[in-house]
Every structure is written in C-alpha cells, then in structure tokens.
Amino acid sequence: MQRNQLLLLQRVLFRSCRAVCSLLFILSCMHIVGRPSVLHARSSKQSVPENDYKAAFIYHAARETVWPRYAFRSSTEAFRVGIIGNNDLAQTLKKLVLEKRIHTRPVQVISLSGKERVPDSLHILFIGKKMYSKRHHFIDSLLTEPVLTISDMKEFTRCGGMIGLRLKKKNRVTLNLHSVAQAGLHFDDEFIRLAEITTGISPAYLYNIANLTTFPSHVMNNPDSVFTVGILGKSPFCKKAHKMLVQGKIHQMRIKLIVTSKVKKALRSNMVYISKSEQDTYRGYLQRLHSKQILTVSEIPQFAYNGGFVQFNIRDKRTPLTLNQTAALAGLEFHPKLLEIAHIVVATVTREND
C-alpha cells in the first residue's frame, strides 16, 4: 500500500513539474510578443490571438536553435523565415521582429503561397496546416538543408518535420530530434526538456534514409518502377502510419509496403526494416539479406555492428544514426549529410552462434 502511494506521489510531482515548465515556456512566448501573460488573459476573459502566439513561438524557437556555419553565406546575411499557407501569420511575425535580431542577425520574413519553389536561402520554414496534403513535398525538398521546419498541422513530426505546434493539445510542442540532427541543427537542452519528444521509430525515418541513400543503377534509373519497403517482424506502425509512408515517393518512385514475418518475402524489397520484435533472430535474417542489394535498417542495439547497414539510435540526441560502410559492397552509397551526423562503423555479417 505504501509503495502504491509513493508511486502515485511520483506521478503527481512529475505532472506538476511538467505543467510548471509548460507554463513558464508559454509565459516566455507571451513576454516576447509583448502581450499580457496567459494568466492575466484568463482573468480578463481575453484570449491571445493564435497568430500572435505562433509568431512568438517561431521567434523563441529560432533563439533556442543552433545553425551550422554553412547555413549562412556571410557574417552579415539576414536570418530568413518563410511562412507557407498563412499570410496573416507572416504579417504578424514581420511586426514582431521589426526591430529584433536572431543570433545577432536582422530578420526577414517571406510569405509563400505554396505554389512556388521553396527558396534556398531560408533558415526556418513554417508550413501552415492548410498545406497538409503537400507536407511531404515541402519536407522532402529540405531533406539535406539546414532549415528548421515548424508546423501547426497534426502528426507533423511523425512525417519528418522538426517542430510540431499544437495549440489545442495539452503538450503543445513536439520535437523530432532525428530530423533536427539530420539537418545539422541543434536545440538548447532546456528547449528539449520543455517539449514532448517524438519517440520510437517513425515512417519519416525510413523515408528520409531511403531518399538520402543512392541505390544501384537498375533501381535509380527506372523512375517508373516501384520502390518496395519491407517490414520484417511486428510492425511498429499503425495503419495510419502505413498510409502516411506510402503517400510519399522515394527517388521519385511510388512506394509499395510489405509487412511480413518471412525473410523470403522481404528479399523482394529495396529496403528492409527489421523490427525490434526480431531482436533475438535478426542476425539470421541479415545472413539471408547481406548478399542482396537491400538497405537494411533497424533500431535494434548493435544492429550495425552485426552487419546491418543503418542503425537508428533513438535516444541519442547528438548521434542519431550508426552507419555501416560495408553497404558500399551492396552498391549502396550514403549521402554526405548522413555521414556528417552519424557514427561510422565497418562490420560484416556475423553468424548467430559467433
């Protein structure tokens, strides 16, 4: 009984601490925007305009993010923020940053309709929820670029976006640290602590890795073909996530998804994700797959050290990937951006009884 009471007390304290942190974060955003605090707004029965909050959040997030040097062409280059699908927000943000700077740089805000090509010179791109059907297009176009992506659309971080802002949810901010690291960006530790982290493997991880890997010519030179993604073992994704995965394209090819428990079926794939449910048997699977030109990926610990090609380090904020360079023997080549953020190993497939 005493133990149950202690566990209950721990839960209450954890929730209280998180609530306080969230409140402090909201208050800091309201301070930036120059409006009364949330507490004051409630007492006077006034609500803070949604775009004011979003503008303040974008500004705050920019201050808590570190960009690599190569993201700027010169020491005097302006900090550029693009807003797609919300012109009112763009105007609000312009007023907010009129006399402010981000990392000592003047700020330019650009309103985009979504029809034009995303400018190369952006440092932040906010994608409005009206652009939900085009989310993959915008995220894909920035896969290797040091651009912080933010959106108020649902499931944004599970699509590969970096920051999700959901004003109607208790946990207002979600982060995809893998996408952030792949872009060469870093968040302040305090910013990470105040947010909800997208945990576990997400369809975006598979999608991004495949698009940042060069496959043999018979795959790459046939844009009319289908790129097959195999999931070997118990899928970590729900049906909605499966649908999300096949909505995009990999190297301009349509995606076909195979979920199976049999290696023989997985051999038909271009990329095979080996589920964590197969942790006890995956080395045997790798023996069957290693002679094929198939990209093998998993978040199983030591996966790359035992011959797998891509290992997701889910809980590692700084080194999200371990890449096995023996992938080159299978005709696979990783994009330089992946190599920059990954831990590199050279390991061949070992037998299960080794």
C-alpha positions as CSV (number, residue, x, y, z in Angstrom):
1,M,0.0,0.0,0.0
2,Q,2.8,2.4,1.0
3,R,4.6,1.6,-2.3
4,N,1.5,2.4,-4.3
5,Q,1.1,5.7,-2.5
6,L,4.7,6.6,-3.3
7,L,4.3,5.8,-7.0
8,L,1.1,8.0,-7.1
9,L,3.0,10.8,-5.4
10,Q,5.8,10.5,-8.0
11,R,3.3,10.7,-10.9
12,V,1.7,13.8,-9.4
13,L,5.0,15.5,-8.9
14,F,6.1,14.7,-12.5
15,R,2.9,16.1,-13.9
16,S,3.2,19.2,-11.8
17,C,6.8,19.8,-12.8
18,R,5.8,19.4,-16.5
19,A,2.9,21.7,-16.1
20,V,5.1,24.4,-14.5
21,C,7.7,24.0,-17.2
22,S,5.0,24.4,-19.9
23,L,3.6,27.4,-18.2
24,L,7.0,29.1,-18.0
25,F,7.5,28.4,-21.7
26,I,4.2,29.9,-22.6
27,L,4.9,32.9,-20.4
28,S,8.2,33.4,-22.1
29,C,6.5,33.4,-25.5
30,M,3.9,36.0,-24.3
31,H,6.7,38.2,-22.9
32,I,8.4,38.1,-26.4
33,V,5.2,39.1,-28.1
34,G,4.6,42.0,-25.7
35,R,1.2,40.9,-24.5
36,P,-0.3,40.1,-21.1
37,S,0.5,36.7,-19.7
38,V,-1.8,33.8,-20.1
39,L,-2.8,34.1,-16.5
40,H,-3.8,37.7,-17.0
41,A,-5.6,36.9,-20.2
42,R,-7.7,34.3,-18.5
43,S,-8.6,36.6,-15.6
44,S,-9.8,39.3,-18.0
45,K,-11.6,36.8,-20.2
46,Q,-9.4,37.7,-23.2
47,S,-7.6,35.2,-25.4
48,V,-4.3,35.7,-27.1
49,P,-4.7,35.7,-30.9
50,E,-3.4,32.4,-32.2
51,N,-1.1,34.0,-34.8
52,D,0.5,36.1,-32.0
53,Y,1.3,33.0,-30.1
54,K,2.7,31.3,-33.2
55,A,4.8,34.3,-34.2
56,A,6.2,34.5,-30.7
57,F,6.9,30.7,-30.7
58,I,8.8,30.9,-34.0
59,Y,10.9,33.7,-32.7
60,H,11.6,31.8,-29.5
61,A,12.4,28.5,-31.3
62,A,14.9,30.3,-33.5
63,R,16.7,31.7,-30.5
64,E,16.9,28.2,-29.0
65,T,18.3,26.6,-32.2
66,V,21.9,26.5,-33.3
67,W,22.6,26.5,-37.1
68,P,25.9,25.3,-38.6
69,R,28.1,27.9,-40.1
70,Y,27.5,26.8,-43.7
71,A,23.8,27.8,-43.3
72,F,24.9,31.4,-43.8
73,R,26.7,32.8,-46.8
74,S,28.3,35.6,-44.9
75,S,28.6,37.0,-41.4
76,T,26.1,39.8,-42.3
77,E,23.5,37.7,-44.1
78,A,20.0,38.2,-42.8
79,F,18.1,35.4,-40.9
80,R,15.2,34.4,-43.3
81,V,11.9,32.9,-42.2
82,G,9.4,31.5,-44.7
83,I,5.7,31.2,-44.0
84,I,3.7,28.9,-46.2
85,G,-0.1,28.9,-46.2
86,N,-0.7,31.6,-43.5
87,N,-0.2,35.1,-44.8
88,D,-1.7,36.6,-41.6
89,L,1.0,34.9,-39.6
90,A,3.7,36.2,-41.9
91,Q,2.4,39.8,-41.3
92,T,2.2,39.2,-37.5
93,L,5.8,37.9,-37.4
94,K,7.1,40.8,-39.5
95,K,5.7,43.2,-36.9
96,L,7.2,41.2,-34.1
97,V,10.7,41.1,-35.5
98,L,10.8,44.6,-36.9
99,E,13.4,45.8,-34.5
100,K,14.7,42.4,-33.2
101,R,17.5,40.1,-34.2
102,I,18.1,36.4,-34.2
103,H,21.6,35.3,-33.4
104,T,22.8,39.0,-34.0
105,R,21.3,38.9,-37.5
106,P,18.4,41.1,-38.9
107,V,15.3,39.1,-39.7
108,Q,13.4,38.8,-43.0
109,V,10.0,37.2,-43.2
110,I,8.8,35.9,-46.5
111,S,5.2,34.9,-47.2
112,L,4.9,32.0,-49.6
113,S,1.8,30.7,-51.4
114,G,3.0,27.1,-51.6
115,K,2.9,27.0,-55.4
116,E,6.4,28.4,-55.9
117,R,9.7,26.6,-55.2
118,V,10.9,26.9,-51.6
119,P,13.8,29.4,-51.6
120,D,17.3,28.0,-51.0
121,S,18.2,30.8,-48.6
122,L,15.6,30.1,-45.8
123,H,16.6,29.2,-42.2
124,I,13.1,28.5,-40.9
125,L,10.1,27.3,-42.8
126,F,6.7,27.4,-41.1
127,I,4.2,25.2,-43.0
128,G,0.6,26.1,-42.3
129,K,-1.9,23.3,-41.6
130,K,-3.7,24.2,-44.8
131,M,-0.7,22.7,-46.6
132,Y,-1.3,19.2,-45.1
133,S,-1.7,17.5,-48.4
134,K,1.6,18.9,-49.6
135,R,3.6,18.3,-46.4
136,H,5.8,15.5,-47.9
137,H,6.7,17.8,-50.8
138,F,8.0,20.6,-48.6
139,I,9.7,18.3,-46.1
140,D,11.4,16.3,-48.9
141,S,12.7,19.4,-50.6
142,L,14.6,20.3,-47.5
143,L,15.9,16.8,-46.5
144,T,19.6,17.8,-46.7
145,E,19.2,21.5,-45.9
146,P,19.9,23.3,-42.6
147,V,16.3,24.6,-42.4
148,L,14.2,24.3,-39.2
149,T,10.7,23.2,-40.2
150,I,7.8,24.1,-37.9
151,S,4.0,23.5,-38.4
152,D,0.7,23.5,-36.6
153,M,-0.6,20.5,-38.6
154,K,-1.3,17.2,-36.9
155,E,1.4,14.4,-36.9
156,F,3.9,16.8,-38.4
157,T,6.9,15.4,-36.5
158,R,6.0,11.9,-37.5
159,C,6.1,13.0,-41.1
160,G,9.7,14.1,-40.7
161,G,9.0,17.7,-39.6
162,M,11.1,19.1,-36.8
163,I,8.7,21.0,-34.5
164,G,5.0,20.4,-34.2
165,L,3.0,23.2,-32.5
166,R,-0.5,22.0,-31.4
167,L,-2.3,24.8,-29.5
168,K,-5.3,22.7,-28.6
169,K,-3.3,19.9,-27.1
170,K,-2.0,19.6,-23.5
171,N,1.5,19.0,-24.8
172,R,1.8,22.0,-27.1
173,V,5.2,21.3,-28.6
174,T,6.7,18.1,-30.1
175,L,10.2,17.6,-31.5
176,N,11.7,15.2,-33.9
177,L,15.3,15.1,-32.9
178,H,16.3,12.8,-35.7
179,S,15.2,15.2,-38.3
180,V,16.9,18.1,-36.5
181,A,20.2,16.2,-36.3
182,Q,20.0,15.2,-40.0
183,A,19.8,18.9,-40.9
184,G,22.9,19.7,-38.8
185,L,20.8,21.7,-36.3
186,H,20.9,21.6,-32.5
187,F,18.4,22.6,-29.9
188,D,19.2,24.1,-26.5
189,D,18.8,21.4,-23.8
190,E,16.2,23.5,-21.9
191,F,14.1,23.7,-25.0
192,I,14.2,20.0,-25.4
193,R,13.2,19.4,-21.8
194,L,10.1,21.6,-22.1
195,A,8.8,19.7,-25.2
196,E,7.4,16.3,-26.0
197,I,9.8,14.2,-28.0
198,T,8.6,12.1,-30.8
199,T,9.8,8.7,-29.6
200,G,10.2,5.3,-31.3
201,I,10.7,4.7,-35.0
202,S,8.5,6.7,-37.3
203,P,7.7,6.3,-41.0
204,A,9.7,9.5,-41.7
205,Y,12.9,7.9,-40.6
206,L,12.6,5.1,-43.2
207,Y,11.5,7.6,-45.8
208,N,14.4,10.0,-45.2
209,I,17.1,7.4,-45.0
210,A,16.0,5.9,-48.3
211,N,15.9,9.2,-50.1
212,L,19.4,10.0,-48.7
213,T,20.8,6.7,-50.0
214,T,21.9,6.1,-53.6
215,F,20.8,2.7,-54.8
216,P,22.2,0.6,-57.6
217,S,21.6,1.9,-61.1
218,H,18.9,-0.6,-62.0
219,V,16.8,0.9,-59.2
220,M,17.7,4.6,-59.6
221,N,17.4,4.7,-63.4
222,N,13.9,3.4,-63.5
223,P,11.6,6.2,-62.2
224,D,8.5,4.3,-63.4
225,S,9.2,1.4,-61.1
226,V,8.0,0.9,-57.6
227,F,10.3,1.2,-54.5
228,T,9.5,-1.6,-52.1
229,V,9.8,-1.2,-48.4
230,G,9.7,-4.4,-46.4
231,I,8.9,-4.5,-42.7
232,L,10.2,-7.8,-41.2
233,G,8.5,-8.8,-38.0
234,K,5.9,-6.9,-36.0
235,S,5.3,-3.5,-37.5
236,P,5.8,-0.6,-35.0
237,F,3.4,1.5,-37.1
238,C,-0.3,1.8,-37.1
239,K,-2.4,1.6,-40.2
240,K,-2.5,5.4,-40.4
241,A,1.3,5.5,-40.3
242,H,1.5,2.9,-43.1
243,K,-0.7,5.1,-45.2
244,M,1.5,8.1,-44.4
245,L,4.5,6.2,-45.6
246,V,3.1,5.1,-49.0
247,Q,1.8,8.6,-49.7
248,G,5.2,9.9,-50.5
249,K,7.9,9.0,-53.0
250,I,11.4,7.6,-52.8
251,H,13.7,8.8,-55.5
252,Q,10.6,9.8,-57.5
253,M,9.2,6.3,-57.3
254,R,5.9,5.2,-55.8
255,I,6.2,3.2,-52.6
256,K,5.0,-0.3,-52.0
257,L,4.9,-1.7,-48.5
258,I,5.3,-5.3,-47.5
259,V,4.8,-6.4,-43.9
260,T,5.9,-9.9,-43.3
261,S,7.4,-12.4,-40.8
262,K,9.2,-14.3,-43.6
263,V,12.6,-13.4,-44.9
264,K,11.8,-14.9,-48.3
265,K,9.1,-12.2,-48.9
266,A,11.4,-9.5,-47.6
267,L,14.0,-10.4,-50.3
268,R,11.8,-8.7,-52.8
269,S,12.3,-5.3,-51.2
270,N,14.7,-2.4,-51.9
271,M,14.9,-1.6,-48.2
272,V,14.0,-3.8,-45.2
273,Y,13.3,-2.5,-41.7
274,I,13.8,-5.3,-39.2
275,S,11.5,-4.7,-36.2
276,K,12.7,-4.6,-32.7
277,S,10.4,-7.6,-32.1
278,E,13.0,-9.7,-34.0
279,Q,15.9,-8.8,-31.7
280,D,16.7,-12.4,-30.9
281,T,16.7,-13.6,-34.6
282,Y,17.8,-10.6,-36.7
283,R,21.3,-11.8,-37.2
284,G,20.0,-14.9,-39.0
285,Y,17.9,-12.5,-41.2
286,L,21.0,-10.4,-42.0
287,Q,22.8,-13.6,-43.2
288,R,20.0,-14.1,-45.8
289,L,19.9,-10.4,-46.8
290,H,23.5,-9.4,-46.9
291,S,24.3,-10.8,-50.3
292,K,21.4,-8.8,-51.8
293,Q,21.4,-5.1,-52.8
294,I,19.0,-4.3,-50.0
295,L,19.3,-1.4,-47.5
296,T,18.8,-3.0,-44.0
297,V,17.7,-0.7,-41.2
298,S,16.6,-1.1,-37.6
299,E,16.8,0.5,-34.1
300,I,17.9,-2.8,-32.5
301,P,21.0,-2.1,-30.4
302,Q,24.3,-3.2,-32.0
303,F,22.5,-3.7,-35.3
304,A,25.1,-2.0,-37.4
305,Y,27.9,-3.7,-35.5
306,N,26.5,-7.1,-36.6
307,G,26.3,-6.3,-40.3
308,G,23.1,-4.2,-40.6
309,F,23.6,-1.0,-42.7
310,V,21.6,1.7,-40.8
311,Q,21.0,1.7,-37.0
312,F,18.7,4.3,-35.5
313,N,19.9,5.5,-32.1
314,I,16.5,6.6,-30.9
315,R,17.6,8.0,-27.6
316,D,20.8,9.7,-28.7
317,K,20.3,13.4,-29.3
318,R,23.7,14.1,-30.9
319,T,24.4,10.9,-32.9
320,P,21.0,9.7,-34.2
321,L,22.5,7.2,-36.6
322,T,25.1,4.5,-36.9
323,L,26.0,3.7,-40.5
324,N,27.8,0.6,-41.7
325,Q,30.1,1.4,-44.6
326,T,30.0,-2.2,-45.8
327,A,26.8,-1.0,-47.5
328,A,29.1,0.1,-50.4
329,L,29.7,-3.6,-51.1
330,A,26.0,-3.9,-51.8
331,G,26.1,-1.0,-54.2
332,L,24.6,1.5,-51.7
333,E,26.0,4.9,-51.0
334,F,25.0,7.2,-48.2
335,H,24.6,11.0,-48.7
336,P,27.4,13.1,-47.2
337,K,24.9,14.8,-44.9
338,L,24.2,11.4,-43.3
339,L,27.8,10.7,-42.9
340,E,28.3,14.0,-41.1
341,I,25.8,13.3,-38.4
342,A,26.4,9.5,-38.0
343,H,28.8,7.3,-36.2
344,I,30.6,5.2,-38.8
345,V,31.5,1.5,-38.4
346,V,32.7,-1.2,-40.8
347,A,31.2,-4.5,-39.8
348,T,30.4,-7.6,-41.7
349,V,27.5,-10.0,-41.0
350,T,28.3,-12.5,-38.3
351,R,26.8,-15.8,-37.6
352,E,24.2,-16.2,-34.8
353,N,26.5,-18.6,-32.9
354,D,29.6,-16.5,-33.2
